[in-house]
Amino acid sequence: MRTTLRRATVAALAFGTLAGGAFVMAPAAAAASCTDSSKSVDNPGYTGPWPDNWGLKANMCSYRSGGYIYSYAKLSWNDPGTAQSPSLIFDAAAFRVYLKKHDGNGPDPVRYYRTFGIEGRMESGDGSYTTPTIRHAISRWALGDGAWKLNWNQDGKGNRHYGVTASPRV
């Protein structure tokens, strides 16, 4: 009986220490500052009779925790549903998330970026995707920005850059 009571006490103390330590050590959740943008983009590789404008939406979000800025994008798109074969719409499609230092003087310099391939997702029709969160150490003011990088099939122009509205500075 005494051994069982001792084991139960040790287990309770260990659990209480672990639970208390996890509670104290958990960082406060940072609220993200976000900005929405949308645009209608013509598919320059298709000249047929069907509608061919893609609806692209991006919600750029950023937040700061300590000396780091974090950013991600929530994306959605509407496929116009042309008669074009889905695998022939893009030669490549990606979304790039930028972390920029905001100093208030001219263009904001890019400190870090990461590109996420989304060609297969976009060629599957209407859809959405949230990029993984990226981070970089930036002192003072910073913001998250992004751009659609689309290489339309049969247009002969290579990658086209469609910028979005940057997140508020954090």
Phi and psi restraints in degrees (value plus and minus 20) as a CYANA .aco file:
   2 ARG   PHI     -84.4   -44.4
   2 ARG   PSI     -60.7   -20.7
   3 THR   PHI     -84.8   -44.8
   3 THR   PSI     -62.0   -22.0
   4 THR   PHI     -83.0   -43.0
   4 THR   PSI     -63.6   -23.6
   5 LEU   PHI     -83.9   -43.9
   5 LEU   PSI     -61.3   -21.3
   6 ARG   PHI     -83.7   -43.7
   6 ARG   PSI     -64.2   -24.2
   7 ARG   PHI     -83.2   -43.2
   7 ARG   PSI     -60.8   -20.8
   8 ALA   PHI     -85.2   -45.2
   8 ALA   PSI     -59.5   -19.5
   9 THR   PHI     -85.9   -45.9
   9 THR   PSI     -65.3   -25.3
  10 VAL   PHI     -82.1   -42.1
  10 VAL   PSI     -63.7   -23.7
  11 ALA   PHI     -83.3   -43.3
  11 ALA   PSI     -62.8   -22.8
  12 ALA   PHI     -84.7   -44.7
  12 ALA   PSI     -62.5   -22.5
  13 LEU   PHI     -84.7   -44.7
  13 LEU   PSI     -62.1   -22.1
  14 ALA   PHI     -84.1   -44.1
  14 ALA   PSI     -65.1   -25.1
  15 PHE   PHI     -83.5   -43.5
  15 PHE   PSI     -63.3   -23.3
  16 GLY   PHI     -83.2   -43.2
  16 GLY   PSI     -58.8   -18.8
  17 THR   PHI     -86.8   -46.8
  17 THR   PSI     -65.5   -25.5
  18 LEU   PHI     -84.2   -44.2
  18 LEU   PSI     -66.3   -26.3
  19 ALA   PHI     -85.1   -45.1
  19 ALA   PSI     -62.3   -22.3
  20 GLY   PHI     -86.2   -46.2
  20 GLY   PSI     -60.7   -20.7
  21 GLY   PHI     -84.4   -44.4
  21 GLY   PSI     -59.4   -19.4
  22 ALA   PHI     -86.6   -46.6
  22 ALA   PSI     -56.2   -16.2
  23 PHE   PHI     -88.8   -48.8
  23 PHE   PSI     -63.0   -23.0
  24 VAL   PHI     -91.0   -51.0
  24 VAL   PSI     -57.1   -17.1
  25 MET   PHI    -102.6   -62.6
  25 MET   PSI     -35.0     5.0
  26 ALA   PHI     -89.5   -49.5
  26 ALA   PSI     107.1   147.1
  27 PRO   PHI     -92.4   -52.4
  27 PRO   PSI     132.4   172.4
  28 ALA   PHI     -88.1   -48.1
  28 ALA   PSI     120.0   160.0
  29 ALA   PHI     -91.1   -51.1
  29 ALA   PSI     109.0   149.0
  30 ALA   PHI    -108.8   -68.8
  30 ALA   PSI     117.3   157.3
  31 ALA   PHI    -102.3   -62.3
  31 ALA   PSI     110.7   150.7
  32 ALA   PHI    -102.9   -62.9
  32 ALA   PSI     123.4   163.4
  33 SER   PHI    -119.4   -79.4
  33 SER   PSI     106.0   146.0
  34 CYS   PHI    -147.2  -107.2
  34 CYS   PSI     134.4   174.4
  35 THR   PHI    -156.4  -116.4
  35 THR   PSI     112.7   152.7
  36 ASP   PHI    -113.5   -73.5
  36 ASP   PSI     126.9   166.9
  37 SER   PHI    -169.1  -129.1
  37 SER   PSI     132.4   172.4
  38 SER   PHI    -167.5  -127.5
  38 SER   PSI     135.3   175.3
  39 LYS   PHI    -176.4  -136.4
  39 LYS   PSI     135.9   175.9
  40 SER   PHI    -124.5   -84.5
  40 SER   PSI     105.1   145.1
  41 VAL   PHI    -141.2  -101.2
  41 VAL   PSI     106.6   146.6
  42 ASP   PHI     -97.0   -57.0
  42 ASP   PSI     117.6   157.6
  43 ASN   PHI    -101.7   -61.7
  43 ASN   PSI      83.0   123.0
  44 PRO   PHI     -91.8   -51.8
  44 PRO   PSI     -30.6     9.4
  45 GLY   PHI    -108.0   -68.0
  45 GLY   PSI     -22.7    17.3
  46 TYR   PHI    -143.4  -103.4
  46 TYR   PSI     107.5   147.5
  47 THR   PHI    -144.5  -104.5
  47 THR   PSI      -0.9    39.1
  48 GLY   PHI     -96.6   -56.6
  48 GLY   PSI    -194.4  -154.4
  49 PRO   PHI     -99.0   -59.0
  49 PRO   PSI     -32.5     7.5
  50 TRP   PHI    -106.2   -66.2
  50 TRP   PSI     136.1   176.1
  51 PRO   PHI     -80.6   -40.6
  51 PRO   PSI     123.1   163.1
  52 ASP   PHI    -157.1  -117.1
  52 ASP   PSI      -1.9    38.1
  53 ASN   PHI    -107.3   -67.3
  53 ASN   PSI     108.6   148.6
  54 TRP   PHI    -111.9   -71.9
  54 TRP   PSI     116.5   156.5
  55 GLY   PHI    -113.2   -73.2
  55 GLY   PSI      95.8   135.8
  56 LEU   PHI    -133.1   -93.1
  56 LEU   PSI     108.0   148.0
  57 LYS   PHI    -146.4  -106.4
  57 LYS   PSI     120.9   160.9
  58 ALA   PHI    -158.9  -118.9
  58 ALA   PSI     117.9   157.9
  59 ASN   PHI    -138.6   -98.6
  59 ASN   PSI      80.7   120.7
  60 MET   PHI    -106.8   -66.8
  60 MET   PSI     107.3   147.3
  61 CYS   PHI    -147.4  -107.4
  61 CYS   PSI     123.3   163.3
  62 SER   PHI    -163.5  -123.5
  62 SER   PSI     133.3   173.3
  63 TYR   PHI    -174.1  -134.1
  63 TYR   PSI     141.9   181.9
  64 ARG   PHI    -137.0   -97.0
  64 ARG   PSI     121.4   161.4
  65 SER   PHI    -164.1  -124.1
  65 SER   PSI      93.9   133.9
  66 GLY   PHI      45.5    85.5
  66 GLY   PSI    -154.2  -114.2
  67 GLY   PHI    -111.2   -71.2
  67 GLY   PSI      -9.8    30.2
  68 TYR   PHI    -130.3   -90.3
  68 TYR   PSI     127.8   167.8
  69 ILE   PHI    -130.3   -90.3
  69 ILE   PSI     120.4   160.4
  70 TYR   PHI    -139.1   -99.1
  70 TYR   PSI     124.6   164.6
  71 SER   PHI    -169.4  -129.4
  71 SER   PSI     129.0   169.0
  72 TYR   PHI    -174.4  -134.4
  72 TYR   PSI     148.1   188.1
  73 ALA   PHI    -151.6  -111.6
  73 ALA   PSI     118.2   158.2
  74 LYS   PHI    -123.1   -83.1
  74 LYS   PSI      97.0   137.0
  75 LEU   PHI    -132.1   -92.1
  75 LEU   PSI     130.3   170.3
  76 SER   PHI    -170.0  -130.0
  76 SER   PSI     134.7   174.7
  77 TRP   PHI    -168.2  -128.2
  77 TRP   PSI     133.8   173.8
  78 ASN   PHI    -139.6   -99.6
  78 ASN   PSI      99.0   139.0
  79 ASP   PHI     -97.9   -57.9
  79 ASP   PSI     107.9   147.9
  80 PRO   PHI     -89.6   -49.6
  80 PRO   PSI     -31.5     8.5
  81 GLY   PHI      53.8    93.8
  81 GLY   PSI      21.9    61.9
  82 THR   PHI     -91.1   -51.1
  82 THR   PSI     153.0   193.0
  83 ALA   PHI     -97.2   -57.2
  83 ALA   PSI     -22.2    17.8
  84 GLN   PHI     -87.3   -47.3
  84 GLN   PSI     118.6   158.6
  85 SER   PHI     -80.7   -40.7
  85 SER   PSI     112.9   152.9
  86 PRO   PHI     -75.1   -35.1
  86 PRO   PSI     -55.7   -15.7
  87 SER   PHI     -97.9   -57.9
  87 SER   PSI     -21.1    18.9
  88 LEU   PHI    -131.1   -91.1
  88 LEU   PSI      -6.2    33.8
  89 ILE   PHI    -100.9   -60.9
  89 ILE   PSI     -65.6   -25.6
  90 PHE   PHI    -143.1  -103.1
  90 PHE   PSI     125.6   165.6
  91 ASP   PHI    -106.7   -66.7
  91 ASP   PSI     -47.9    -7.9
  92 ALA   PHI    -182.3  -142.3
  92 ALA   PSI     128.3   168.3
  93 ALA   PHI    -167.8  -127.8
  93 ALA   PSI     112.2   152.2
  94 ALA   PHI    -172.5  -132.5
  94 ALA   PSI     145.0   185.0
  95 PHE   PHI    -146.8  -106.8
  95 PHE   PSI     113.2   153.2
  96 ARG   PHI    -131.1   -91.1
  96 ARG   PSI     109.3   149.3
  97 VAL   PHI    -123.5   -83.5
  97 VAL   PSI     107.3   147.3
  98 TYR   PHI    -130.2   -90.2
  98 TYR   PSI     123.8   163.8
  99 LEU   PHI    -130.8   -90.8
  99 LEU   PSI     103.5   143.5
 100 LYS   PHI    -143.5  -103.5
 100 LYS   PSI     124.3   164.3
 101 LYS   PHI    -105.1   -65.1
 101 LYS   PSI     110.0   150.0
 102 HIS   PHI    -125.1   -85.1
 102 HIS   PSI      91.5   131.5
 103 ASP   PHI    -132.5   -92.5
 103 ASP   PSI     -21.9    18.1
 104 GLY   PHI      60.5   100.5
 104 GLY   PSI     -21.1    18.9
 105 ASN   PHI    -136.0   -96.0
 105 ASN   PSI      76.9   116.9
 106 GLY   PHI      55.5    95.5
 106 GLY   PSI    -179.3  -139.3
 107 PRO   PHI     -85.3   -45.3
 107 PRO   PSI     125.8   165.8
 108 ASP   PHI     -99.5   -59.5
 108 ASP   PSI     102.3   142.3
 109 PRO   PHI     -91.6   -51.6
 109 PRO   PSI     119.2   159.2
 110 VAL   PHI     -95.9   -55.9
 110 VAL   PSI     107.6   147.6
 111 ARG   PHI    -121.7   -81.7
 111 ARG   PSI     -47.8    -7.8
 112 TYR   PHI    -182.6  -142.6
 112 TYR   PSI     127.8   167.8
 113 TYR   PHI    -170.9  -130.9
 113 TYR   PSI     142.1   182.1
 114 ARG   PHI    -167.3  -127.3
 114 ARG   PSI     120.1   160.1
 115 THR   PHI    -129.9   -89.9
 115 THR   PSI     115.5   155.5
 116 PHE   PHI    -139.3   -99.3
 116 PHE   PSI      99.0   139.0
 117 GLY   PHI     -91.4   -51.4
 117 GLY   PSI     110.8   150.8
 118 ILE   PHI    -155.1  -115.1
 118 ILE   PSI      -2.1    37.9
 119 GLU   PHI     -77.7   -37.7
 119 GLU   PSI     -71.1   -31.1
 120 GLY   PHI     -79.8   -39.8
 120 GLY   PSI     -59.7   -19.7
 121 ARG   PHI     -85.1   -45.1
 121 ARG   PSI     -64.3   -24.3
 122 MET   PHI     -89.7   -49.7
 122 MET   PSI     -55.9   -15.9
 123 GLU   PHI     -94.8   -54.8
 123 GLU   PSI     -29.4    10.6
 124 SER   PHI    -104.1   -64.1
 124 SER   PSI     -20.9    19.1
 125 GLY   PHI      89.4   129.4
 125 GLY   PSI    -180.1  -140.1
 126 ASP   PHI     -74.2   -34.2
 126 ASP   PSI     123.4   163.4
 127 GLY   PHI    -193.0  -153.0
 127 GLY   PSI    -196.2  -156.2
 128 SER   PHI    -170.7  -130.7
 128 SER   PSI     141.8   181.8
 129 TYR   PHI    -181.5  -141.5
 129 TYR   PSI     117.1   157.1
 130 THR   PHI    -130.9   -90.9
 130 THR   PSI     103.0   143.0
 131 THR   PHI     -88.6   -48.6
 131 THR   PSI     135.5   175.5
 132 PRO   PHI     -83.0   -43.0
 132 PRO   PSI     135.4   175.4
 133 THR   PHI     -99.3   -59.3
 133 THR   PSI     113.2   153.2
 134 ILE   PHI    -129.8   -89.8
 134 ILE   PSI     138.9   178.9
 135 ARG   PHI    -163.8  -123.8
 135 ARG   PSI     135.3   175.3
 136 HIS   PHI    -178.8  -138.8
 136 HIS   PSI     127.4   167.4
 137 ALA   PHI     -97.6   -57.6
 137 ALA   PSI      96.3   136.3
 138 ILE   PHI    -158.5  -118.5
 138 ILE   PSI     103.9   143.9
 139 SER   PHI    -102.5   -62.5
 139 SER   PSI     137.8   177.8
 140 ARG   PHI      38.0    78.0
 140 ARG   PSI    -159.0  -119.0
 141 TRP   PHI    -102.2   -62.2
 141 TRP   PSI     120.7   160.7
 142 ALA   PHI    -171.3  -131.3
 142 ALA   PSI     148.8   188.8
 143 LEU   PHI    -173.3  -133.3
 143 LEU   PSI     142.9   182.9
 144 GLY   PHI    -124.1   -84.1
 144 GLY   PSI     120.9   160.9
 145 ASP   PHI    -157.8  -117.8
 145 ASP   PSI     150.6   190.6
 146 GLY   PHI    -181.3  -141.3
 146 GLY   PSI     151.3   191.3
 147 ALA   PHI    -178.6  -138.6
 147 ALA   PSI     121.4   161.4
 148 TRP   PHI     -98.4   -58.4
 148 TRP   PSI     113.0   153.0
 149 LYS   PHI    -137.2   -97.2
 149 LYS   PSI      78.4   118.4
 150 LEU   PHI    -136.7   -96.7
 150 LEU   PSI     109.3   149.3
 151 ASN   PHI    -132.4   -92.4
 151 ASN   PSI      79.9   119.9
 152 TRP   PHI     -93.3   -53.3
 152 TRP   PSI     117.7   157.7
 153 ASN   PHI     -89.5   -49.5
 153 ASN   PSI     118.9   158.9
 154 GLN   PHI      47.0    87.0
 154 GLN   PSI       3.5    43.5
 155 ASP   PHI    -126.6   -86.6
 155 ASP   PSI     -33.4     6.6
 156 GLY   PHI      49.5    89.5
 156 GLY   PSI      -4.5    35.5
 157 LYS   PHI    -131.0   -91.0
 157 LYS   PSI     -26.5    13.5
 158 GLY   PHI      54.8    94.8
 158 GLY   PSI    -177.3  -137.3
 159 ASN   PHI     -87.8   -47.8
 159 ASN   PSI     116.3   156.3
 160 ARG   PHI    -134.8   -94.8
 160 ARG   PSI     121.0   161.0
 161 HIS   PHI    -123.9   -83.9
 161 HIS   PSI     100.5   140.5
 162 TYR   PHI    -138.4   -98.4
 162 TYR   PSI      79.6   119.6
 163 GLY   PHI     -90.0   -50.0
 163 GLY   PSI     138.2   178.2
 164 VAL   PHI    -140.9  -100.9
 164 VAL   PSI     153.6   193.6
 165 THR   PHI     -99.5   -59.5
 165 THR   PSI     109.4   149.4
 166 ALA   PHI     -87.7   -47.7
 166 ALA   PSI     138.1   178.1
 167 SER   PHI     -89.9   -49.9
 167 SER   PSI     142.4   182.4
 168 PRO   PHI     -83.1   -43.1
 168 PRO   PSI     135.6   175.6
 169 ARG   PHI     -91.5   -51.5
 169 ARG   PSI     126.1   166.1
